[in-house]
């Protein structure tokens, strides 16, 4: 590889090496180069040092003190704002080893993002940058070595311009030791307890990136979704899930069924170790543009005791695949609260089902296996399979942002500008830059402020997207929020105190019966006019916990905070929960309610006319000839949650194609007549009548008379006899003619008028009908001739399409 293509870390480390060897004889340097591999030279490299470069840190997810052989751990190298780095190296060594031999290295790395990281070409056990550019964080997976390896040292070097930072101790070196067999199954816990003060409030936002475009192999088009997000902020004494651990029944139900019910039940049973239950709605389908559907989010709080957060959500459909975070620590070593966490996520296997494709049939894993990240070499049928063992493409990203801090803070390091802005200064709205191609309704009136005191609140207004004239230009959000305060409070008033949010209520002073609780807030900004703050900073109220204080009563926690209103506008419902701490001492059932609901009001719903697509073309006629029906449709383009739409979405009308052919229909054959001679050879006939004449190209009528030969006794040759037979025949003919004449006088034949002209066509296009008539001119009075009646004919016209 040419020098211009080598990673920056390689080039700068190569430049740095001679600086380290300065002062040694040439033969010493030459000997070192021959005896040591390139990996060893990386470890020897030292750059220009600078005091106080704690802005760089190397972290193993969950901050475990011990590793479990064969388990995988997420390793993150990061720089605190405003620091950054251009290049880096990352290696893992057995404790006490120098790295000049292959067996000195411990475990193996797995690339997560090939655009950010790659293995070193001259030292394949080390990880470096893919391209030299500014970056603030990278992530890889590290798989722990086999049992018996002992302690492992993870080391990182940072390249920033021409300065190389490398530490044998400190924030760029992490020591992690093998877990003793006696402690097998024990959860790894963070090394340090949290020393931060007060509480902090965070917002978790989940951005799914799993779609047919990004992950085309076997993508489930109809059923793809993310299940409801479930998690909590918790202490180190409770772990929802972790790599190398076994899935609980709650994790199993999320992983296999997408159901968070059991998981939430497990979380609430850990009431003393949990501060907030984290919940967000499921997403069907898994991906939609952010201007169509906002990313799901949830807010939660942490305190000194419960400073970790975990969550998970199922990638569905799948056997038991999820994404999430485990024991993410939001407390800093400087006794402060992390401002922002951004984590890219790849799927992991819960170890409860052995399916290998999205829609594999249920195949329980017996015995249950440990939770592990999926890899691109798991199975050839896997949708993430890559025969070259490349990285799995990221399926989601989670952003955790601090939105408020409560109570007195005790940071060792003072707040920076970002901290102050995040807590005090609301983001200023930019000027309206709505594209001309987005047609909206007018804004609704502002809702009431969510705060009734002088603490910060929010108010909301809404508008509806009526039309998007250019689909390539995204349309901004349809909701707008604005900071506000309760009545009588104003940010512009120079004598107004800027107060913090109220800190969470303290526990009730008693565990049974009536007691008191209190909460506090502090002054964030004193009045500009120099006056004193007269706003109360503490308030107390009565509280009732476990009204009955008897052996048959159960102990419950205080009510948690209200959930968000179920409606985005109009009237909805909100709920809050509490948990059972102790069942009745006498063994009876606990009758205390653990869920409470009440109505909530949101801004008035503003309806707009239905937004409909144009009518489609008419469908083909439902028949191939004659009369039929045809239909056309249109679609509702406005969102269903905007209200019911009463406009018709389908229309139907009659259609006429050329008349269907009418085939000739005949009666059955009559009986054969008698032979036409009294002796000798003759013939017999039989007949049938036409019931329906053929029309519109129908099949013609076949014969209506059939003749066959007949033979009677031989004729005698005597003249007298022959003459007598001739006379009898003549008389018979005369008799038949007389009878016909009589019938003609009694039952005269119908006389008809000529056919009329064809009428005009009933339609101008698409198939119409023309008619003509033949009327009876003289009708027989006899009831035997009922077929003597008017006639009508039809034919198709204007059959060309409209």
MIGUBA-33637 format. One record per residue (C-alpha): residue number from 1; z, x, y. Coordinates in steps of 0.1 Angstrom, whole numbers, padded with zeros to 4 digits. Each point is the difference from the previous one (the first is absolute). Layout:
BEGIN
  resi      w      u      v
   NUM      Z      X      Y
...
//
This chain:
BEGIN
  resi      w      u      v
     1   0000   0000   0000
     2  -0009   0013   0035
     3   0028   0008   0024
     4  -0011  -0028   0023
     5   0007  -0025  -0027
     6   0034   0013  -0011
     7   0031  -0020   0009
     8   0016   0011   0033
     9   0033   0009  -0019
    10  -0020   0024  -0022
    11  -0017   0018   0029
    12   0031   0003   0021
    13   0022   0011  -0028
    14  -0026   0027  -0009
    15   0001   0012   0036
    16   0037   0000   0000
    17   0005   0021  -0032
    18  -0010   0033   0016
    19   0026  -0006   0027
    20   0027  -0002  -0026
    21  -0011   0032  -0017
    22  -0002   0019   0033
    23   0018   0033  -0003
    24  -0006   0005  -0037
    25  -0024   0026  -0013
    26  -0035  -0012  -0010
    27   0006   0008  -0036
    28   0031  -0023   0000
    29  -0020  -0029   0013
    30  -0028   0007  -0025
    31   0025   0000  -0028
    32   0016  -0032   0011
    33  -0034  -0017   0002
    34  -0008   0010  -0036
    35   0033  -0009  -0015
    36   0006  -0034   0017
    37  -0021  -0031  -0002
    38  -0012  -0019   0031
    39   0028  -0026  -0005
    40   0025   0028   0004
    41  -0016   0012   0032
    42   0004  -0036   0014
    43   0037   0002  -0006
    44   0002   0034   0017
    45  -0019  -0012   0031
    46   0021  -0002   0031
    47  -0012  -0011   0034
    48   0014   0002   0035
    49   0034  -0017  -0001
    50   0014  -0022   0027
    51   0036  -0012   0003
    52   0007  -0037  -0005
    53  -0031  -0013  -0019
    54   0018  -0028  -0018
    55  -0028  -0024   0010
    56  -0016   0008  -0034
    57   0016  -0014  -0032
    58  -0007  -0001  -0037
    59   0014  -0031  -0018
    60   0000  -0014  -0035
    61   0000  -0038   0000
    62   0036  -0013  -0005
    63   0015   0034   0007
    64   0010   0005  -0036
    65   0024   0028  -0009
    66  -0013   0002  -0036
    67  -0034  -0005  -0016
    68  -0007  -0016  -0034
    69  -0024   0020  -0021
    70  -0035  -0015   0000
    71   0006  -0024   0028
    72  -0021  -0002   0031
    73   0013   0002   0036
    74  -0018  -0005   0033
    75   0003   0031   0023
    76  -0006  -0003   0037
    77  -0006   0028   0025
    78   0004  -0013   0036
    79   0003   0010   0036
    80   0021  -0019   0025
    81  -0017  -0012   0032
    82  -0014   0017   0020
    83  -0003   0029  -0024
    84  -0030   0003  -0024
    85  -0015   0025  -0024
    86  -0036   0010  -0009
    87   0005   0016  -0034
    88   0026   0004  -0027
    89   0007   0012  -0035
    90   0024  -0017  -0025
    91   0012   0015  -0033
    92   0027  -0005  -0025
    93   0018   0030  -0016
    94   0027   0004  -0026
    95   0032   0012   0017
    96   0002   0038   0003
    97  -0037   0005  -0007
    98  -0024   0017   0023
    99  -0032  -0018  -0010
   100  -0021   0030  -0010
   101  -0003  -0015  -0036
   102  -0014  -0033  -0011
   103   0032  -0009  -0019
   104   0020   0004   0033
   105  -0013  -0033   0012
   106   0017  -0033  -0009
   107  -0015  -0034  -0005
   108  -0034  -0011   0014
   109  -0013  -0017   0031
   110  -0023  -0030   0002
   111  -0023  -0006   0029
   112   0004  -0034   0017
   113  -0025   0003   0029
   114  -0030   0024  -0006
   115  -0009  -0002   0037
   116   0034   0015   0009
   117   0009   0023  -0029
   118  -0015   0021  -0028
   119   0010   0028  -0024
   120  -0004   0035   0011
   121  -0031   0016  -0014
   122   0017   0035  -0005
   123   0033  -0015  -0009
   124  -0006  -0033  -0019
   125   0037  -0008  -0004
   126   0005  -0002   0038
   127  -0011  -0029   0023
   128  -0016   0006   0034
   129  -0019  -0020   0026
   130  -0036  -0012  -0006
   131  -0012   0004   0036
   132   0017   0018   0029
   133   0010  -0026   0026
   134   0030  -0013   0017
   135   0023  -0020  -0023
   136   0036  -0011   0000
   137   0006  -0008  -0037
   138  -0015   0004  -0035
   139   0011  -0013  -0034
   140  -0004   0011  -0036
   141   0016  -0009  -0033
   142   0019   0026  -0019
   143   0006  -0004  -0038
   144   0033   0017  -0011
   145  -0002   0027  -0027
   146   0012  -0003  -0036
   147   0037   0001  -0009
   148   0016   0034   0001
   149  -0018   0012   0031
   150   0031  -0001   0022
   151   0000  -0002   0038
   152  -0033  -0001   0019
   153  -0007   0011   0036
   154  -0027  -0019   0019
   155  -0012   0021   0029
   156  -0024  -0008   0029
   157  -0016   0021   0027
   158  -0013  -0014   0032
   159  -0030   0013   0020
   160  -0002  -0008   0037
   161  -0026   0019   0019
   162   0007   0036  -0011
   163   0037  -0005  -0007
   164   0012  -0004  -0036
   165   0034  -0015  -0007
   166   0015   0007  -0034
   167   0036  -0005  -0010
   168   0020   0012  -0030
   169   0027  -0024   0011
   170   0000  -0030   0023
   171  -0023  -0030   0006
   172  -0031   0015  -0016
   173   0017   0008  -0033
   174   0014  -0025  -0025
   175   0021   0009  -0030
   176   0001  -0026  -0028
   177   0017   0007  -0034
   178  -0005  -0014  -0035
   179   0022  -0030  -0008
   180   0025   0006  -0028
   181  -0006  -0020  -0032
   182   0035  -0014   0004
   183  -0011  -0017   0032
   184  -0033  -0013  -0014
   185  -0007  -0034   0014
   186   0022   0004   0031
   187  -0018  -0008   0032
   188  -0007   0029   0023
   189   0018  -0006   0033
   190  -0006   0014   0035
   191   0018   0033   0006
   192   0016  -0009   0033
   193   0019  -0031   0012
   194  -0013  -0016   0032
   195   0019   0011   0032
   196  -0019  -0023   0024
   197   0019  -0025   0021
   198  -0006  -0037   0008
   199  -0029  -0017  -0017
   200  -0038   0001   0003
   201  -0026  -0027  -0004
   202  -0034   0007  -0016
   203  -0033  -0018  -0005
   204  -0019   0006  -0033
   205  -0038  -0006   0002
   206  -0021   0001  -0031
   207  -0037   0008   0002
   208  -0019  -0006  -0033
   209  -0031   0021  -0005
   210  -0010  -0012  -0035
   211  -0034  -0017   0001
   212  -0033  -0001  -0018
   213  -0014   0024   0026
   214   0027   0027  -0005
   215   0006  -0005  -0038
   216  -0032  -0015  -0014
   217   0006   0007  -0037
   218   0008  -0033  -0018
   219   0014  -0015   0032
   220   0013  -0035  -0007
   221  -0019  -0020   0026
   222   0016  -0034  -0005
   223   0037   0007  -0006
   224   0007   0032   0020
   225   0033  -0002   0020
   226   0032   0017   0010
   227   0031  -0018  -0012
   228   0029  -0008   0024
   229   0018   0031   0013
   230   0036   0002  -0011
   231   0025   0027   0008
   232   0032   0008   0019
   233   0019   0025   0021
   234   0027   0014  -0022
   235   0025   0027  -0007
   236  -0004   0030  -0023
   237   0021  -0018  -0026
   238  -0029  -0025  -0007
   239  -0035   0009  -0009
   240  -0027  -0027  -0003
   241  -0025   0022  -0018
   242  -0009   0037  -0003
   243  -0024   0023  -0017
   244   0013   0011  -0033
   245   0024  -0030  -0002
   246  -0004  -0032  -0020
   247  -0011  -0033   0015
   248   0027  -0027   0003
   249  -0009  -0036  -0010
   250  -0006  -0007   0037
   251  -0024   0029   0003
   252  -0017  -0010  -0032
   253  -0006  -0036   0013
   254  -0015   0013   0032
   255  -0021   0026  -0018
   256  -0014  -0024  -0027
   257   0002  -0035   0017
   258   0001   0008   0037
   259   0032  -0021   0002
   260   0028   0012   0023
   261   0026  -0026  -0010
   262   0019   0021  -0026
   263  -0003   0031   0022
   264   0016  -0018   0029
   265   0027  -0013  -0022
   266   0008   0036  -0012
   267   0001   0012   0036
   268   0023  -0028   0012
   269   0024   0008  -0029
   270   0005   0034   0016
   271   0014  -0016   0032
   272   0023   0029   0010
   273  -0028   0026  -0004
   274  -0027  -0021   0017
   275  -0003  -0007   0038
   276  -0034  -0018   0002
   277  -0023  -0016  -0025
   278  -0036   0009   0009
   279  -0026  -0027  -0007
   280  -0036  -0006   0011
   281  -0027  -0024  -0012
   282  -0026   0006  -0027
   283  -0036   0008   0011
   284  -0030  -0019  -0016
   285  -0025   0016  -0001
   286   0014   0035   0000
   287  -0020   0011   0031
   288  -0013  -0016   0031
   289  -0008   0014   0035
   290   0031   0001   0023
   291  -0018  -0023   0025
   292  -0001  -0026  -0027
   293   0034   0004  -0016
   294   0029   0020   0015
   295   0017   0026  -0023
   296   0032  -0013  -0016
   297   0032   0013   0015
   298   0037  -0004  -0003
   299   0030   0011   0021
   300   0032   0016  -0014
   301   0031   0019   0011
   302   0018   0031  -0012
   303   0034   0014   0007
   304   0019   0032  -0010
   305   0009  -0013  -0034
   306  -0033  -0017  -0008
   307  -0026   0023   0015
   308  -0026   0000  -0028
   309  -0028  -0025  -0004
   310  -0021  -0009  -0030
   311  -0027  -0025  -0007
   312  -0028  -0008  -0025
   313  -0030  -0024  -0003
   314  -0023  -0006  -0029
   315  -0037   0009   0000
   316  -0014  -0031  -0017
   317  -0014  -0007  -0024
   318   0012   0030  -0020
   319   0021   0008  -0031
   320   0031   0013   0019
   321  -0013   0019   0030
   322   0018   0001   0034
   323   0003   0020   0032
   324   0031   0005   0021
   325   0027   0023   0013
   326   0031   0011  -0017
   327   0032   0009   0018
   328  -0017   0010   0033
   329   0027   0015   0021
   330  -0001  -0011   0037
   331   0030   0021   0010
   332  -0007   0035   0015
   333   0020   0031  -0006
   334   0007   0000   0038
   335   0020  -0033  -0004
   336  -0028  -0021   0015
   337  -0024  -0026  -0013
   338  -0036   0008  -0010
   339  -0025  -0013   0026
   340  -0030  -0005  -0022
   341  -0011   0004  -0036
   342  -0036  -0002  -0012
   343  -0006   0002  -0038
   344  -0033  -0002  -0019
   345   0004  -0017  -0034
   346  -0016   0003  -0034
   347   0008  -0023  -0029
   348   0027   0006  -0025
   349   0006  -0013  -0035
   350   0032  -0018  -0008
   351   0000   0010  -0036
   352   0003  -0036  -0014
   353  -0036  -0008  -0009
   354  -0026   0023  -0017
   355  -0032  -0016   0015
   356  -0026   0024   0015
   357  -0022  -0023   0021
   358   0007  -0026   0027
   359  -0003  -0030  -0023
   360   0012   0015  -0033
   361   0017  -0026  -0023
   362   0038   0003  -0001
   363   0010   0030  -0022
   364   0038   0007   0004
   365   0010   0036  -0001
   366   0025   0005  -0028
   367   0022   0019   0005
   368  -0001  -0003   0038
   369  -0013   0031   0018
   370   0011   0016   0033
   371  -0015  -0008   0033
   372  -0028   0025   0009
   373  -0029   0003   0025
   374  -0034  -0009  -0014
   375  -0025   0029  -0003
   376  -0037   0002  -0002
   377   0001   0012  -0036
   378   0022  -0027  -0015
   379  -0028  -0018  -0020
   380  -0038  -0001   0001
   381   0001  -0038   0005
   382   0024   0003   0030
   383  -0015  -0011   0033
   384   0014   0032   0015
   385  -0015   0023  -0027
   386  -0016   0032   0011
   387  -0012   0025  -0028
   388   0005   0029   0024
   389   0036  -0010   0007
   390  -0004  -0006   0037
   391   0025  -0018   0022
   392   0004  -0037  -0001
   393  -0013  -0017   0032
   394   0029  -0014   0020
   395   0005  -0037  -0003
   396   0024  -0007   0028
   397   0020   0014   0030
   398   0034  -0011   0012
   399   0012   0006   0035
   400   0038  -0002   0008
   401   0007   0000   0037
   402   0034  -0001   0017
   403   0001  -0029   0025
   404   0036   0000   0011
   405   0033   0018  -0003
   406   0034  -0017   0003
   407   0034   0014   0008
   408   0010   0033   0013
   409  -0022   0028  -0013
   410   0012   0035  -0009
   411  -0032   0021  -0003
   412   0007   0037  -0001
   413  -0035   0005   0015
   414  -0005  -0020   0032
   415  -0026  -0028   0001
   416  -0036   0011   0008
   417  -0023  -0021   0022
   418  -0014  -0018  -0030
   419   0035  -0012  -0011
   420   0008  -0013   0035
   421  -0034  -0018   0004
   422   0003  -0015  -0035
   423   0034  -0016   0008
   424  -0002  -0008   0037
   425  -0036  -0003   0013
   426  -0021  -0029  -0013
   427  -0036   0009  -0005
   428  -0020  -0009   0031
   429  -0028  -0024  -0006
   430  -0035   0013   0007
   431  -0024  -0020   0021
   432  -0018  -0028  -0020
   433  -0029   0017  -0017
   434  -0011  -0030  -0020
   435  -0037   0004  -0010
   436  -0024  -0025   0014
   437  -0011  -0008  -0035
   438   0034  -0015  -0008
   439   0005  -0036   0011
   440   0036  -0012   0002
   441   0019  -0031   0010
   442   0024   0003   0030
   443   0034   0016  -0005
   444   0027  -0024  -0009
   445   0031  -0001   0022
   446   0026   0028  -0006
   447   0027  -0009  -0026
   448   0037   0001   0009
   449   0015   0035   0000
   450   0016   0009  -0034
   451   0030   0013   0019
   452   0024  -0023   0019
   453   0020   0029   0015
   454  -0009   0031   0021
   455  -0010   0020  -0031
   456  -0037   0006  -0007
   457  -0020  -0028  -0017
   458  -0036  -0010  -0005
   459  -0021  -0030   0008
   460  -0033  -0009  -0014
   461  -0032  -0018   0009
   462  -0031  -0009  -0022
   463  -0037  -0006   0003
   464  -0026  -0009  -0025
   465  -0032   0019  -0009
   466  -0028  -0026   0004
   467  -0030   0022  -0008
   468  -0009   0036  -0007
   469  -0036   0005   0013
   470  -0003   0035  -0013
   471   0017   0007  -0034
   472  -0003   0038   0006
   473   0023  -0002   0030
   474   0037  -0007  -0010
   475   0019  -0026   0019
   476   0035   0007   0013
   477   0032  -0018  -0013
   478   0006  -0036   0007
   479   0037   0005   0007
   480   0015   0017   0030
   481   0037   0011   0004
   482   0019   0008   0031
   483   0035   0014   0005
   484   0024  -0023   0017
   485   0037  -0007   0007
   486   0021  -0031   0001
   487   0004  -0023   0030
   488   0015   0018   0031
   489  -0010   0035  -0012
   490  -0028   0020   0014
   491  -0013   0036  -0004
   492  -0011   0000   0036
   493   0034  -0008   0014
   494   0016   0033   0012
   495   0035  -0013  -0008
   496  -0008  -0008  -0036
   497   0014   0021  -0029
   498  -0024   0009  -0028
   499   0020  -0007  -0031
   500  -0006   0010  -0036
   501  -0003  -0026  -0028
   502   0032  -0012  -0015
   503   0012   0021  -0029
   504   0003  -0020  -0032
   505   0032  -0021  -0003
   506   0029   0018  -0015
   507   0013  -0014  -0034
   508   0024  -0029   0003
   509   0036   0011   0004
   510   0010  -0019  -0031
   511  -0016  -0004  -0035
   512   0012  -0035  -0004
   513   0005  -0028   0026
   514  -0004   0001   0038
   515  -0002   0034   0018
   516  -0017   0017   0029
   517  -0030   0024   0003
   518  -0014   0019   0030
   519  -0031   0018   0011
   520  -0008   0024   0028
   521  -0028   0012   0021
   522  -0003   0028   0026
   523  -0017   0006   0033
   524  -0034   0016  -0003
   525  -0007   0002   0037
   526   0023  -0006   0029
   527  -0011  -0020   0030
   528  -0023   0019   0024
   529   0021  -0011   0030
   530   0031   0018  -0014
   531   0020  -0031  -0006
   532   0023  -0004  -0030
   533  -0011  -0018  -0032
   534   0017  -0033  -0003
   535  -0017  -0010  -0032
   536   0024  -0002  -0029
   537  -0004   0027  -0026
   538   0021  -0016  -0027
   539   0004  -0035  -0013
   540   0022  -0015  -0027
   541  -0004  -0032  -0020
   542   0018  -0018  -0028
   543  -0014   0004  -0036
   544   0007  -0020  -0031
   545  -0004   0018  -0034
   546   0008  -0018  -0033
   547   0017  -0031   0014
   548   0019  -0006  -0032
   549   0025   0027  -0008
   550   0009  -0009  -0035
   551  -0005   0015  -0035
   552  -0029  -0025  -0005
   553  -0019   0011   0031
   554  -0025   0029   0000
   555  -0003   0027   0026
   556  -0033   0002   0019
   557  -0014   0023   0027
   558  -0007  -0011   0035
   559  -0033  -0016   0007
   560  -0029   0024   0006
   561  -0025  -0003   0029
   562  -0024  -0029   0001
   563  -0034   0006  -0015
   564  -0031  -0004   0022
   565  -0011  -0036   0006
   566  -0024  -0013  -0027
   567  -0024  -0013   0027
   568  -0019   0020   0026
   569  -0002  -0031   0023
   570   0018  -0033   0001
   571   0029  -0009  -0022
   572   0009   0021  -0031
   573   0030   0011  -0021
   574   0021   0032   0000
   575   0025   0011  -0026
   576   0029   0024  -0003
   577   0018   0013  -0031
   578   0033   0013  -0011
   579   0012   0014  -0033
   580   0028  -0006  -0025
   581   0024   0029   0001
   582   0025  -0012  -0026
   583  -0001  -0030  -0023
   584   0031  -0023  -0003
   585   0030   0016  -0016
   586   0005  -0030  -0023
   587  -0034   0004  -0015
   588  -0015  -0031   0015
   589  -0035  -0003   0015
   590  -0006   0011   0036
   591  -0009  -0030   0021
   592  -0006   0018   0033
   593  -0035  -0003   0015
   594  -0018   0033   0002
   595  -0030  -0013   0020
   596  -0001  -0020   0033
   597  -0030  -0015   0017
   598  -0006  -0016   0034
   599  -0029  -0010   0021
   600  -0016   0024   0025
   601  -0023  -0006   0030
   602  -0030   0022   0008
   603  -0025  -0004   0029
   604  -0019  -0033  -0001
   605  -0031   0001  -0022
   606  -0032  -0002   0021
   607  -0029  -0015  -0019
   608  -0036   0007   0007
   609  -0032  -0018  -0012
   610  -0012   0010  -0034
   611  -0022   0031   0000
   612  -0028  -0008  -0024
   613  -0031   0019  -0013
   614  -0035  -0015   0005
   615  -0012  -0025  -0027
   616  -0017   0017  -0030
   617  -0036  -0009  -0010
   618  -0003  -0032  -0021
   619   0003   0005  -0037
   620  -0029  -0008  -0024
   621  -0003  -0037  -0009
   622   0021  -0009  -0030
   623  -0030  -0013  -0019
   624  -0035   0013  -0007
   625  -0017  -0033   0007
   626   0008  -0033   0015
   627   0032  -0007   0020
   628   0030   0025   0001
   629   0026   0015   0023
   630   0003   0033   0019
   631   0030   0017   0018
   632   0008   0026   0026
   633   0033   0017   0009
   634   0018   0019   0028
   635   0032   0021   0000
   636   0033   0000   0019
   637   0002   0033   0018
   638   0033  -0005   0018
   639   0032   0010  -0020
   640   0016  -0026  -0021
   641   0034   0005   0017
   642  -0014  -0013   0033
   643   0002  -0035  -0013
   644  -0020  -0026  -0020
   645  -0037  -0004   0008
   646  -0014  -0036  -0004
   647  -0036   0009   0005
   648  -0023  -0007  -0030
   649  -0010   0032  -0018
   650  -0027  -0016  -0023
   651  -0028  -0026   0006
   652  -0023  -0018  -0025
   653  -0032  -0020   0004
   654  -0027  -0017  -0022
   655  -0032   0019  -0008
   656  -0033  -0012  -0015
   657  -0024   0020  -0020
   658  -0033  -0011  -0015
   659   0005  -0030  -0023
   660   0008   0008  -0035
   661  -0029  -0008  -0025
   662   0002  -0034  -0016
   663  -0014   0000  -0035
   664  -0017  -0029  -0017
   665   0022  -0022  -0021
   666  -0012  -0023  -0028
   667   0013  -0028  -0022
   668   0003   0004  -0037
   669  -0031  -0006  -0021
   670  -0006  -0036  -0011
   671  -0005  -0011  -0037
   672  -0034   0006  -0015
   673  -0023  -0030   0003
   674  -0017  -0017  -0030
   675  -0032   0015  -0013
   676  -0029  -0014   0020
   677  -0020  -0010  -0031
   678   0008  -0024  -0028
   679  -0018   0022  -0025
   680  -0014   0034  -0002
   681   0007   0029   0024
   682   0015  -0006   0035
   683   0027   0014   0024
   684   0034  -0008   0014
   685   0014   0009   0034
   686   0034   0004   0017
   687   0009   0003   0037
   688   0027   0011   0025
   689   0006  -0008   0036
   690   0004   0023   0031
   691   0035  -0005   0014
   692  -0001   0027   0029
   693  -0033   0014   0014
   694   0000   0038   0005
   695   0006   0011   0036
   696   0003   0033   0020
   697  -0017   0021  -0026
   698   0019  -0014  -0030
   699  -0014   0000  -0036
   700  -0030  -0024  -0005
   701   0003  -0029  -0023
   702  -0012   0005  -0036
   703  -0021  -0025  -0020
   704   0012  -0036   0000
   705  -0022  -0013  -0029
   706  -0003   0014  -0035
   707  -0025  -0011  -0028
   708   0002   0005  -0037
   709  -0023  -0010  -0029
   710   0007  -0028  -0024
   711  -0016  -0014  -0031
   712   0003  -0036  -0014
   713  -0014  -0014  -0032
   714  -0037   0003  -0007
   715  -0023  -0025   0016
   716  -0020  -0025  -0022
   717  -0038   0001   0003
   718  -0007  -0038   0000
   719  -0020  -0013   0031
   720   0020  -0032   0004
   721   0032   0019   0000
   722  -0012   0025   0026
   723  -0012  -0027   0023
   724   0034  -0017  -0003
   725   0019   0031   0010
   726  -0023   0006   0030
   727   0007  -0036   0012
   728   0038   0005  -0004
   729  -0001   0031   0021
   730  -0020  -0016   0028
   731   0025  -0029   0001
   732   0029   0024   0002
   733  -0015   0018   0029
   734  -0006  -0032   0019
   735   0036  -0011  -0006
   736   0014   0033   0014
   737  -0022  -0002   0031
   738   0012  -0035   0007
   739   0036   0011  -0003
   740  -0006   0029   0024
   741  -0015  -0024   0026
   742   0030  -0023  -0003
   743   0024   0029   0005
   744  -0019   0012   0030
   745   0004  -0034   0017
   746   0037  -0003  -0008
   747   0009   0037   0008
   748  -0023   0014   0027
   749   0000   0039   0005
   750   0017   0015   0031
   751  -0023   0008   0029
   752   0011   0031   0022
   753  -0008   0012   0035
   754  -0013   0036   0005
   755   0024   0029   0005
   756   0014   0004   0036
   757  -0003   0033   0019
   758   0027   0027  -0006
   759   0030  -0001   0024
   760   0009   0029   0023
   761   0021   0028  -0017
   762   0037  -0005   0003
   763   0007   0036   0011
   764  -0020   0027   0019
   765   0009   0028  -0024
   766   0021   0008  -0030
   767  -0014  -0028  -0023
   768  -0005  -0037   0010
   769  -0013  -0032  -0015
   770  -0031  -0022   0006
   771  -0004  -0036  -0014
   772  -0029  -0025  -0005
   773   0000  -0036  -0014
   774  -0022  -0025  -0020
   775   0009  -0036   0007
   776  -0007  -0030  -0023
   777  -0028  -0022   0014
   778   0004  -0029  -0024
   779   0030  -0004  -0022
   780   0002  -0020  -0033
   781   0025  -0028   0000
   782   0007   0005  -0036
   783   0033   0016  -0009
   784  -0016   0018  -0029
   785  -0018   0024   0024
   786   0030   0017   0016
   787  -0018   0033   0003
   788  -0022  -0014   0028
   789   0018   0017   0030
   790  -0006   0024   0029
   791  -0005   0037  -0007
   792   0012   0031   0019
   793  -0010   0037  -0003
   794   0018   0031   0014
   795  -0012   0035   0006
   796   0015   0032   0015
   797  -0011   0014   0034
   798   0008   0028   0024
   799   0015   0022  -0027
   800  -0003   0032   0020
   801   0035   0016   0010
   802   0014  -0007   0035
//
